[in-house]
Every structure is written in structure tokens, then in C-alpha cells.
């Protein structure tokens, strides 16, 4: 399977690593922030299917293959992640549907629309709210032994997704690096970031009647 690679760059940090110059990767520079970078990449992509891989995350071998099997019956497939720190140490399993676990048809992106560039911290969650509202069928692939807690993440995701386990998937198919300088930490330590986060949560409650998962 040929994989098209288009990288969206934040206009505030447009540097391209030297080792990747001259490769088969195409570069798209958007506005400022995650949403603008992804939107720029999406506008340059041409494939029938779309998957997102954020810069500090990693797909395990077979990730797309397992998801493609589900894409026959669901137009959007996500998966959970194994969270690690910058040294590769295990932190936790995260069962939320973060962008590095997404695979969708181009039709889904076109129907739901681009990321909302007015959002800074909950870009993906807001987009999932619009996806849920569209009625598009979703599946969420998790590893064997994923949490069964009725009050946990999977219970939230299951409100809108069919949760699927595969006997061959014994670990999450995405490794997600938790950066101490990332958005979660900024919300916890910076008053301006915390206020913006609250505004985004309020906007989602107003639009969707919930914080959508």
C-alpha cells in the first residue's frame, strides 16, 4: 500500500529538519497552532483515506492494517495509545481517541470540516463533537485487557463508537509521548492557558451538550 506523506507545519515553527530535505514528504505551512498545521496538510493531501500522526508519536507496525479491516464498515476508526515520557518510560494507557490514532475516509474529513483554528487546547475534542453530530459510524480499536471500568475513558468513547478488541492486538497501536511542555501542562500551570481551556469547554457544552469523546 502506497502511503502519501504530507506534513503540516505551524507557521511559527516552520523549520524542516535537514535529514528530511529532499525526501518524498511534502510540506504545508499553515497559520499558528496545531489546528492550522493539520488543516494545511489536509488541503494538500489527495488520497482517499486520511491518517494523522503527530510529531512526537509513533505508530506500531500493522496499525493501519488493523484499522483498514474496520474501515469497511465504519468510515472513521480510532485506537487507544500507550503513553510514554521523553525517555520512553511507560506512563499509562490512554483510551481516548487522540488524532494519532485516527483513520478516516476523505469523505469524512470533507463532511465534518477542518479543525477549528480558534481552539488551542481541545482541537481534536471539538472536531469529534462535529463527527458525532454527523452520525458517521465510528469504531475504536483497543488492545486486549483494556480497561473495563464503567466510569473510565472507554465508557465515554463507547457513547459514540463501537469499541473493538482484536485477539492479535495485545498492545495499543500508537505510542504517545507526553511532553512536559505540552498543552495539558500549560493548562495546569498557566492562568491564561487555563482560561482558554475553560472557554473551549464552555463552547463545546453549548454546541454539543457534552464534552464529546
Secondary structure, DSSP 4 states (H G I P E B T S, - for coil): -----EEEE-GGG-PPPGGGTTSS-EEEE-SSSHHHHHHHHHHH---SEEE---TTEEEPTTHHHHHHHHHTT-SEEEE-EEEE-TT--EEEEE-S--GGG-EEEHHHHHHH-S--TT-SS-HHHHHHHHHHHHT--EEEEE-TT----TTSHHHHHTTTSEEEE-TT--S-SEEEE--TTSHHHHHHH-HHHHHHHHHHHHHHHHHHSS---
